[in-house]
Amino acid sequence: MIGRRQQVALALTALLAAAAACQNQEREQTARPAPAAPAPAAPAPAAPAPSARAARGFTLVASGDILPHTSVVERASFDAGGNGYDFRPMLSGIEPDVSRADLALCHLTTVYGADGAYSGSPRFKSPPQIAQALAVTGYDGCATASDHSLDDGAAGIRRTLDALDAAGLRHAGTARTEAESRSVAVHRAGGARVAHLSYTFGTNGTPLPAGQPWALKTIDANRMIADARGARRAGADVVVVSVQWGTEWQDAPDRPQLDLARKLTAAATGGRPDIDLILGGHAHVPQAYEKVNGTWVVYGMGDQIAGEMFDGKGVQDRRGNESTMGRFTFAPPAAPGGRWRVTRAEFVPQVYDVDAGRVLDVNRAIAQGAELDGVRDRIKGVVLSRGAAADGLVMGQ
């Protein structure tokens, strides 16, 4: 595996909507592929001046929903020789795309089940070995707010976040404690501190755990903007928001998506946008990328990992195994306190090969002889359907 860059993750606490006092915690992560459980965080050193931290840009990659159906879990068991679960081979084909980025974010749609008590749809409980595979592949953190976050109640959230912590992965969107719900996951990427926030439209009717209304972050535009401003005040140079939204199996973003995207991207403080990138999921199919109010919005990345997918009418729909990886190159501001600018925006078509149990970079697979031209062209057509090419979005290789 390509040598990993140094990641410093901060937990910036209690400075969200109410601008309460903030505590910074910083830890260094260098060990891959077998990260140890994190040591207790020590107080972070004083932040360097913006001019010192803003010397180098960075590249961020983000991918779609990880939704392990029973067939996916069975494949991981097969790859482990029947001795546990190994998801690393499943992700090995995209490791070059992930590991070369300064910051890589995933979306973990399901929670982890108790030992051996794993299940697929409709209430997902996944093996915790997924976390280790994500870390080995090169991911740095995951969004965890989704409509399946409560499939195993508070215990599922706890197991999931415990496993992510043990793998050295930061997380955003769910919480084990009220104090954790007020924290912000911040990554060091290049010369920037990048805050990652995560929200979902709902829970498929599952109520929040009794006495724990803070366990899961749901969509509320005003709250999301307040959280982004709080992260900025706490020292974040770039704010990235992951959001589960949209209409399942619909290529085009729906009206609530469009309205929320406009409101979030219009929010600004002192002439500087509060949110720098929006990453969408949930629809099961790739959706368009679009620049809204000068900010890139990915309406839907699709499912990066899922079993055979069937639409609302019970018909198998292979689009449910197609996705994109967004790749955004950020440059530091021209002057201290300015916006970090996206200087290059790319999408990488991906497909989960159900038979082989592997996520494929479509362009790389085509170069190796795979007949996936139709998949590539369909994804490209959807991604560019709202005019993103005119704003500079290109298909990455």
Secondary structure, DSSP 8 states (H G I E B T S, - for coil): ------EEEEEEES-STT----EEEEEEE---SS-------EE------HHHHTT--EEEEEEEEEE--HHHHHHHHHHTTTSS---HHHHGGGHHHHHTSSEEEEEE-SEE-STT--B-TTS-EE-THHHHHHHHHT--EEE--STTTTTTHHHHHHHHHHHHHHHT-EEESB-SSHHHHTEEEEEEETTEEEEEEEEES--TT----TT-TTSB-B--HHHHHHHHHHHHHTT-SEEEEEEE-S-TT-SS--HHHHHHHHHHHH-EETTEES-SEEEEE-SSSB--EEEETTEEEES-BBEEEESS-B-TTS-B-GGGGEEEEEEEEEE--SSTT---EEEEEEEEEEEEETTTTEEEEHHHHHHTT---HHHHHHHHHHHTTTSGGGGT-EE--
